[in-house]
Amino acid sequence: MDLQDQLKNLFPDHKSEESNSPKEEKPDYWMQEAPIICKYEKRKGKPVTILEGYTGADSDFKKLAKEIKSMLSVGGSYKNDAIIIQGDYRDKIMSFLKDKGFSVKRVGG
């Protein structure tokens, strides 16, 4: 008799949740009609990727910035309604945003 059977005997009314199937928690972002602008610049000689044009809530955009930074393991910030990511990661960011359901437009080369 394993632990699950013992727990079922002790708590027969309890409905157990199967932990074998991992559930992905996807935050709900406000999806917009206009594309998010993904552009590349050099600031003080270093490359940065800038995302602009999100018209939803600031809290959603900040969550999105945090997810992008943790996915790429890079630094960045959220300033003036734009996400600034250190380095040139346009391709990875654009594929990540397309997987989330956003439309993305590449600007600047």
Sine and cosine of phi, psi and omega as CSV:
sin_phi,cos_phi,sin_psi,cos_psi,sin_omega,cos_omega
0.00,0.00,0.87,-0.50,-0.02,-1.00
-1.00,-0.01,-0.03,-1.00,-0.09,-1.00
-0.90,0.44,-0.62,0.78,0.00,-1.00
-0.88,0.47,-0.67,0.74,0.01,-1.00
-0.91,0.41,-0.63,0.77,0.03,-1.00
-0.90,0.43,-0.65,0.76,0.03,-1.00
-0.92,0.40,-0.60,0.80,0.05,-1.00
-0.91,0.43,-0.57,0.82,0.04,-1.00
-0.94,0.35,-0.63,0.78,-0.01,-1.00
-0.96,0.27,-0.63,0.78,-0.05,-1.00
-0.80,-0.60,0.99,0.16,-0.08,-1.00
-0.94,0.33,-0.43,0.90,-0.05,-1.00
-1.00,0.09,-0.21,0.98,-0.05,-1.00
-0.97,0.26,0.74,-0.67,0.07,-1.00
-0.99,-0.14,0.89,-0.45,-0.06,-1.00
-0.99,0.11,0.57,-0.82,0.08,-1.00
-0.99,-0.11,0.76,-0.65,-0.01,-1.00
-0.95,0.30,0.85,-0.53,0.03,-1.00
-1.00,-0.02,0.02,1.00,-0.01,-1.00
-0.95,0.31,-0.54,0.84,0.00,-1.00
-0.99,-0.14,0.95,-0.31,-0.02,-1.00
-0.94,0.34,0.69,-0.72,0.00,-1.00
-0.98,-0.21,0.77,-0.64,0.07,-1.00
-1.00,0.07,0.82,-0.58,0.05,-1.00
-1.00,-0.04,0.93,-0.38,0.03,-1.00
-0.96,-0.27,0.88,-0.48,0.04,-1.00
-0.91,0.41,0.59,-0.81,0.00,-1.00
-1.00,0.07,0.91,-0.41,0.05,-1.00
-0.97,-0.22,0.45,-0.90,0.08,-1.00
-0.98,0.22,0.86,-0.51,0.01,-1.00
-1.00,0.04,0.65,-0.76,-0.07,-1.00
-0.88,-0.48,0.31,-0.95,0.01,-1.00
-0.97,0.24,-0.72,0.70,-0.05,-1.00
-0.96,0.27,0.55,-0.84,-0.01,-1.00
-0.97,0.26,0.43,-0.90,0.12,-0.99
-0.99,0.14,0.72,-0.69,-0.04,-1.00
-1.00,0.07,0.82,-0.58,0.03,-1.00
-0.91,-0.42,0.93,-0.37,-0.05,-1.00
-0.76,-0.65,0.30,-0.96,-0.07,-1.00
-0.89,-0.45,0.72,-0.70,0.06,-1.00
-0.63,-0.78,0.26,-0.97,0.16,-0.99
-0.91,-0.42,0.80,-0.60,0.04,-1.00
-0.85,-0.53,0.86,-0.51,-0.06,-1.00
0.83,0.56,0.60,0.80,0.05,-1.00
0.99,0.15,0.02,1.00,-0.03,-1.00
-0.91,-0.42,0.61,-0.79,-0.04,-1.00
-0.97,0.24,0.63,-0.77,0.11,-0.99
-0.68,-0.74,0.52,-0.86,0.09,-1.00
-0.95,-0.31,0.75,-0.66,-0.08,-1.00
-0.87,-0.50,0.75,-0.66,0.06,-1.00
-0.92,-0.38,0.82,-0.57,-0.04,-1.00
-0.70,-0.71,0.25,-0.97,0.17,-0.99
0.99,-0.11,0.21,0.98,0.04,-1.00
-0.99,0.12,0.79,-0.61,-0.08,-1.00
-0.97,-0.25,0.12,0.99,0.00,-1.00
-0.99,0.12,-0.32,-0.95,-0.02,-1.00
-0.95,0.30,0.51,-0.86,0.02,-1.00
-0.89,0.46,-0.57,0.82,-0.02,-1.00
-0.90,0.43,-0.61,0.80,0.06,-1.00
-0.91,0.42,-0.66,0.75,-0.02,-1.00
-0.93,0.38,-0.58,0.82,0.05,-1.00
-0.93,0.38,-0.64,0.77,0.06,-1.00
-0.89,0.46,-0.66,0.75,0.03,-1.00
-0.90,0.44,-0.65,0.76,0.04,-1.00
-0.89,0.46,-0.66,0.75,0.01,-1.00
-0.90,0.43,-0.66,0.75,0.03,-1.00
-0.90,0.44,-0.67,0.74,0.00,-1.00
-0.90,0.43,-0.70,0.71,-0.01,-1.00
-0.90,0.44,-0.65,0.76,0.00,-1.00
-0.96,0.30,-0.54,0.84,0.04,-1.00
-0.91,0.42,-0.66,0.75,-0.04,-1.00
-1.00,0.03,-0.22,0.98,-0.06,-1.00
0.84,0.55,0.74,0.67,0.02,-1.00
-0.76,-0.65,0.17,-0.99,0.06,-1.00
-1.00,0.00,0.23,-0.97,0.02,-1.00
0.10,-1.00,-0.05,-1.00,0.00,-1.00
-0.45,-0.89,0.15,-0.99,0.07,-1.00
-0.85,-0.53,0.94,-0.35,-0.02,-1.00
-0.65,-0.76,0.65,-0.76,0.13,-0.99
0.77,0.64,0.76,0.65,0.01,-1.00
0.85,0.53,0.57,0.82,0.05,-1.00
-0.60,-0.80,0.59,-0.80,0.10,-0.99
-0.99,-0.12,0.79,-0.61,0.01,-1.00
-0.91,-0.40,0.89,-0.46,-0.01,-1.00
-0.94,-0.35,0.72,-0.69,-0.01,-1.00
-0.97,0.25,0.86,-0.51,0.03,-1.00
0.95,-0.31,0.20,-0.98,-0.01,-1.00
-0.99,-0.14,1.00,-0.09,-0.02,-1.00
-0.84,-0.54,0.57,0.82,-0.08,-1.00
-0.86,0.52,-0.71,0.70,-0.07,-1.00
-0.90,0.43,-0.72,0.70,-0.01,-1.00
-0.91,0.41,-0.66,0.75,0.00,-1.00
-0.92,0.40,-0.67,0.75,-0.01,-1.00
-0.91,0.42,-0.65,0.76,0.03,-1.00
-0.93,0.36,-0.59,0.81,0.05,-1.00
-0.89,0.45,-0.70,0.71,-0.01,-1.00
-0.93,0.37,-0.59,0.81,0.05,-1.00
-0.92,0.40,-0.58,0.81,0.07,-1.00
-0.91,0.42,-0.54,0.84,0.03,-1.00
-0.97,0.24,-0.27,0.96,0.03,-1.00
0.96,-0.29,0.08,1.00,0.02,-1.00
-1.00,0.10,0.45,-0.89,0.18,-0.98
-0.99,-0.12,0.70,-0.71,-0.12,-0.99
-0.80,-0.60,0.64,-0.77,0.05,-1.00
-0.86,-0.52,0.79,-0.62,0.00,-1.00
-1.00,0.03,0.75,-0.67,-0.03,-1.00
-0.79,-0.61,0.70,-0.72,0.13,-0.99
1.00,0.01,0.86,0.52,0.14,-0.99
1.00,0.05,0.00,0.00,0.00,0.00
